[in-house]
Amino acid sequence: MSLKVSDIGEKELVRYIISHSRHITPDDTAITQFDSTNLISTCDMLIQSRHFPDNMSYFDMGFKAVTVNVSDLASMGAEPLGFLLSVAVPKDMGLDAFKELIDGVLNACEHYSIPLIGGDTNEASEIIISGTALGLCDKPLMKDTYNIGDLVAITGDIGLAALGFELDTFDNIYVKSALKPNARIDEGLILKDFATSATDITDGLASELYEIKKDDYGFMIYEEMLNISDEYKSLAGELNLDYLDLILHVGEDFELLFTISKDDLEKLSIDYKVIGEVTDSDVVELTLENGFVERIENKGYEHYVSK
């Protein structure tokens, strides 16, 4: 019996495509030499039933479609240049709803200073938004250019969106993080001058650590450094959820995960949180608050794979 795409998952499909094209950069974005700099380009597709919670407004759908693409620019340290929008909607969608969706896109473009420069429209049985973001960067941040001894850090709190997807109430930071994510474009522009590598956290911290891992290199993450609040642990417990599983394996935070030398850390003018270090262990590990060390499972959000 032949394999189905669900048997291997999205990441293996991407690896297949990359292995059969010598022009693809195996990083968060494409990198194309352009005059004396580099054109940074990325695209991301969002499907209503897969990526938008039922309680997400049309405005927030449009805003998120821009955010997920700009987040890739941020991870490369790119200056935004332009945004292309392709959108397919049901033919019976209300005109007011469509306008609200586009207002979200335009508001996000203004927020990130990335003009909407073109795109396409079509019909579909549900809302499908495919965005393409373009940027410029003379020296892009790559995923795997770190060194042993570098510190591992993030630009903010992670796991907020993961918990927010599970909550019914609206007026809290967790649900707001899930419905209104924000790309760290300004932080990326600063990090490109100091960080040794970077990526954005879309599929969960664990998945991203494995995505950037090189042979013979490893990561030690410290639970204590994640600064997980008592409130977070309590809310997760009330929902019968493992708070570490939410932190490590869900994603949708759109924070930046980066590495940096200890000497350059104090030069950063952004908010950040050191959560670990690069090691020569060849494994990805977590030191728990009780001092025990365990392997971090390579698990995160994947398309095609049934949950």
PEWO-V745592 format. One record per residue. N is the residue number from 1. PHI is phi in degrees with one decimal (* if undefined). D_LAST is the distance of its C-alpha to the last C-alpha in whole Angstrom. Layout:
# PEWO-V745592
{{N | PHI | D_LAST} {N | PHI | D_LAST}}
This chain:
# PEWO-V745592
{{1 | * | 22} {2 | -75.1 | 21} {3 | -71.7 | 18} {4 | -106.9 | 16} {5 | -60.7 | 14} {6 | -68.8 | 11} {7 | -75.3 | 12} {8 | -118.9 | 13} {9 | 88.0 | 11} {10 | -61.6 | 13} {11 | -63.2 | 15} {12 | -69.6 | 17} {13 | -63.6 | 18} {14 | -64.2 | 20} {15 | -61.0 | 21} {16 | -62.6 | 23} {17 | -61.8 | 24} {18 | -61.2 | 26} {19 | -67.5 | 27} {20 | -107.6 | 29} {21 | -139.4 | 30} {22 | -79.6 | 33} {23 | -97.7 | 33} {24 | -87.4 | 29} {25 | -84.9 | 29} {26 | -77.9 | 26} {27 | -143.3 | 26} {28 | -68.0 | 25} {29 | -140.8 | 27} {30 | -80.5 | 30} {31 | -128.5 | 33} {32 | -126.1 | 36} {33 | -60.3 | 40} {34 | -144.6 | 42} {35 | 53.0 | 45} {36 | -99.2 | 46} {37 | -135.5 | 42} {38 | -129.1 | 38} {39 | -84.6 | 36} {40 | -105.9 | 33} {41 | -134.6 | 30} {42 | -152.6 | 27} {43 | -138.7 | 25} {44 | -147.0 | 21} {45 | -111.2 | 20} {46 | -119.3 | 18} {47 | -115.2 | 17} {48 | -50.4 | 17} {49 | -73.6 | 14} {50 | -105.0 | 12} {51 | -120.8 | 14} {52 | -116.9 | 16} {53 | -59.9 | 16} {54 | -60.0 | 18} {55 | -92.0 | 21} {56 | -85.5 | 21} {57 | -74.6 | 25} {58 | -62.0 | 25} {59 | -59.5 | 28} {60 | -68.8 | 25} {61 | -60.5 | 23} {62 | -63.1 | 26} {63 | -63.1 | 26} {64 | -65.5 | 23} {65 | -59.5 | 23} {66 | -78.2 | 26} {67 | -57.2 | 25} {68 | -64.2 | 22} {69 | -79.6 | 25} {70 | -64.4 | 27} {71 | -60.2 | 25} {72 | -67.1 | 25} {73 | -60.8 | 29} {74 | -60.6 | 29} {75 | -67.2 | 28} {76 | -95.4 | 31} {77 | 77.4 | 33} {78 | -91.7 | 34} {79 | -85.8 | 36} {80 | -59.8 | 35} {81 | -118.9 | 37} {82 | -171.0 | 35} {83 | -130.0 | 32} {84 | -110.1 | 31} {85 | -120.4 | 29} {86 | -114.2 | 28} {87 | -136.5 | 27} {88 | -117.6 | 26} {89 | -135.4 | 26} {90 | -64.1 | 26} {91 | -68.2 | 30} {92 | -98.4 | 30} {93 | -65.8 | 29} {94 | -64.5 | 32} {95 | -61.9 | 34} {96 | -62.5 | 34} {97 | -65.6 | 30} {98 | -62.2 | 30} {99 | -63.4 | 33} {100 | -64.3 | 31} {101 | -60.6 | 28} {102 | -67.5 | 31} {103 | -59.7 | 33} {104 | -62.9 | 29} {105 | -61.1 | 30} {106 | -65.5 | 33} {107 | -63.7 | 33} {108 | -67.2 | 31} {109 | -59.6 | 33} {110 | -66.9 | 36} {111 | -59.8 | 34} {112 | -95.6 | 33} {113 | 53.8 | 36} {114 | -130.7 | 35} {115 | -67.8 | 37} {116 | -76.6 | 35} {117 | -116.6 | 37} {118 | 162.4 | 35} {119 | 154.7 | 33} {120 | -155.0 | 32} {121 | -128.7 | 31} {122 | -158.3 | 29} {123 | -107.6 | 28} {124 | -152.6 | 24} {125 | -75.9 | 23} {126 | -147.7 | 21} {127 | -70.3 | 22} {128 | -129.7 | 21} {129 | -121.3 | 23} {130 | -118.7 | 23} {131 | -110.0 | 26} {132 | -128.5 | 28} {133 | -109.7 | 30} {134 | -117.8 | 33} {135 | -149.5 | 34} {136 | -128.4 | 37} {137 | -158.4 | 38} {138 | -76.0 | 40} {139 | -140.6 | 38} {140 | -63.6 | 35} {141 | -76.9 | 33} {142 | -103.5 | 31} {143 | -75.9 | 27} {144 | -123.7 | 29} {145 | -103.3 | 33} {146 | -80.5 | 33} {147 | -127.5 | 35} {148 | -59.9 | 35} {149 | 99.8 | 36} {150 | -62.7 | 35} {151 | -86.0 | 33} {152 | -103.7 | 30} {153 | -141.6 | 29} {154 | -132.6 | 27} {155 | -84.3 | 29} {156 | -169.2 | 28} {157 | -77.1 | 25} {158 | -117.3 | 22} {159 | 92.1 | 19} {160 | -64.9 | 20} {161 | -64.0 | 18} {162 | -56.9 | 15} {163 | -73.8 | 17} {164 | -61.2 | 18} {165 | -64.0 | 15} {166 | -96.4 | 15} {167 | -98.5 | 19} {168 | -90.7 | 21} {169 | -77.1 | 24} {170 | -107.2 | 25} {171 | -86.2 | 28} {172 | -154.2 | 27} {173 | -66.0 | 26} {174 | -71.5 | 22} {175 | -66.9 | 22} {176 | -61.1 | 24} {177 | -66.9 | 22} {178 | -73.0 | 19} {179 | -91.7 | 21} {180 | -131.4 | 24} {181 | -67.3 | 23} {182 | -130.1 | 26} {183 | -78.7 | 26} {184 | -95.5 | 29} {185 | -66.2 | 31} {186 | -66.3 | 34} {187 | -65.4 | 33} {188 | -62.3 | 32} {189 | -64.9 | 36} {190 | -79.7 | 37} {191 | -63.6 | 35} {192 | -61.7 | 36} {193 | -91.8 | 39} {194 | -133.8 | 38} {195 | -69.7 | 35} {196 | -93.6 | 35} {197 | -166.9 | 31} {198 | -163.7 | 28} {199 | -155.4 | 25} {200 | -103.0 | 23} {201 | -96.1 | 20} {202 | -108.9 | 17} {203 | -106.7 | 14} {204 | 111.0 | 15} {205 | -57.8 | 18} {206 | -60.6 | 17} {207 | -59.6 | 16} {208 | -69.3 | 19} {209 | -62.7 | 21} {210 | -69.5 | 20} {211 | -65.9 | 20} {212 | -95.4 | 24} {213 | -66.1 | 25} {214 | -102.0 | 28} {215 | -58.3 | 29} {216 | 75.5 | 31} {217 | -111.7 | 30} {218 | -144.3 | 28} {219 | -135.7 | 27} {220 | -114.6 | 28} {221 | -105.9 | 26} {222 | -113.9 | 28} {223 | -55.2 | 26} {224 | -58.5 | 30} {225 | -74.8 | 30} {226 | -71.7 | 27} {227 | 52.6 | 29} {228 | -76.4 | 26} {229 | -73.2 | 28} {230 | -62.5 | 28} {231 | -62.0 | 27} {232 | -61.1 | 24} {233 | -61.9 | 23} {234 | -65.9 | 25} {235 | -63.7 | 22} {236 | -62.5 | 19} {237 | -62.9 | 21} {238 | -63.7 | 22} {239 | -94.6 | 18} {240 | 58.2 | 17} {241 | -115.1 | 16} {242 | -80.9 | 17} {243 | -62.5 | 18} {244 | -70.2 | 18} {245 | -64.5 | 15} {246 | -63.2 | 15} {247 | -64.7 | 18} {248 | -90.4 | 16} {249 | -123.1 | 13} {250 | -106.5 | 12} {251 | 89.8 | 15} {252 | 70.2 | 16} {253 | -83.4 | 20} {254 | 60.0 | 22} {255 | -81.3 | 24} {256 | -97.9 | 26} {257 | -101.1 | 25} {258 | -142.6 | 29} {259 | -115.3 | 31} {260 | -157.8 | 35} {261 | -71.4 | 38} {262 | -60.6 | 39} {263 | -68.0 | 43} {264 | -92.3 | 41} {265 | -58.0 | 39} {266 | -71.7 | 42} {267 | -82.8 | 42} {268 | -71.8 | 39} {269 | -108.4 | 40} {270 | -124.5 | 36} {271 | -76.6 | 34} {272 | -152.2 | 32} {273 | -139.8 | 31} {274 | -74.5 | 31} {275 | -122.6 | 28} {276 | 174.8 | 29} {277 | -151.8 | 31} {278 | -84.7 | 31} {279 | -124.1 | 32} {280 | -105.3 | 33} {281 | -80.3 | 31} {282 | 65.6 | 29} {283 | -137.5 | 26} {284 | -107.3 | 23} {285 | -129.2 | 24} {286 | -131.1 | 24} {287 | -90.6 | 28} {288 | -72.2 | 27} {289 | -61.4 | 29} {290 | -84.7 | 31} {291 | 96.0 | 32} {292 | -72.2 | 29} {293 | -112.2 | 28} {294 | -136.4 | 24} {295 | -70.7 | 22} {296 | -90.8 | 19} {297 | -72.1 | 16} {298 | -80.7 | 15} {299 | -145.1 | 12} {300 | -165.3 | 11} {301 | -67.1 | 9} {302 | -139.3 | 9} {303 | -69.3 | 10} {304 | 77.3 | 9} {305 | -85.4 | 6} {306 | -66.7 | 4} {307 | -92.9 | 0}}
